[in-house]
Amino acid sequence: MKKLIIILAILAFCGSTAYAMDMSKHIGFGAWAGGIMPINGKYDSQDKMSDVVGMYGFPAAEIKYVIMDKVTVGANFGYMYMPIKNDWKEKNLSGLKDLTPALNMPFVSLNGTFNFGPMMKAEGNKLNPFATAGVGMYMWYFSENERTNKQKVGEEEFKASSLGINFGAGAEYFVREKISVFGRLNYHYVMMKNKDKFGEDFANQGFLTFGAGATYYLFTGKK
């Protein structure tokens, strides 16, 4: 897994030439999947979130509009899922030992993307490195058994809808005039802290997503 992260990071930040097509004023429909893991944030006074939940996967979809060759705006929709680690479950959730508790995190975000490809001058190259940043809503909850039976903190369900920001980078390669494949790496900072509902120690959380996918472009204008 470490090798995969390194490869994606290299793909995200390297690239010396531009894609050949001007995609201005075109709409893209994309889908991607990959892994998610907790990076930072406390779960309670003793454990970090990374001590509680493990790395798993997610699917996501994207609709984007290329305003100009260097600037794209888009909406992302995804479902992040991270299972409770077995050793933590055995110590703290013994009543759920035969179930599969998890942190579930559906989300929607609005992102702006800067495309570096048009800044390069190599003729005919179809590689486009990019950087992206955005804001989103994360409808997260802890469940007792996969995506059902939400856990409770006292009388409250262990869930909330929290604002978050994300930023990252990636690279896109056009295999056809209207079809590209891409890899991307994103950091999500989710403002999950709510001391009245979840206690003083439960903090804002950070997650890393990495994956690959494809985009189909619907041409809406002419060069």
C-alpha positions, 0 to 999 in steps of 0.5 A: 500500500505504501508503494501505491501511495508513492506512485500516486504522489509521483503521478500527482506532482510530476509531469512536464508537458501539456495535453493537446486539446483545449477542453474549455467550456466542456462538461466532464462526467467522472467516476473513481475509486480508491482507499481512505485512511484516517491521518490525524485527530483524536477519538478520545483522551487515549486514542486517535481516530487512526487507532480506532478505524482502519483503511478501507475503500470508497467510490466517488462520482464527479461532474465538472465544467471546464471554465477555461483551459486552466480552470475547472469547477466540479461537484464530487459525490462519494461514500467513504467507509472505514471499519473499526479495528478488531483489537479496538473492538475487542477492548471497547465494543465487546458486545459487537464482537460478531458484528462489523462496526464502522465509520461511514461518511457519505459526502458532497463537495464543490471543488476548484481545479487548476490545470497545469497542462496548458502552461506547457508547450510540448506539442501533442502531449496529452498529460495534464497535472492538476491541483484541486481544493474545495469545501464539502458536507460530510454526513458521517456516522458510526454504525454497529453493523456495516451501514446499519444500526447507528451507534449511540453516545448516551441517548444521541446517535453517534452521527452528525453532518459536518463541514469540511475542506479538502485539497490535493493533486493528481494527473489526467491523461487523455486516452481519447479525445473525449476520454481521460484516465486520472489518479488523484490524492486528497486530504480531507479535514472534517470539522467533527468536533462537538463537545456537547454531543460527543465530549471534550476529547472527540476532535476534528479529523483528517483523512487521506483518499487516493485512487484512480478513475476515468472521465468522459467529456461532453463537448458543449462548444467549439474552439 
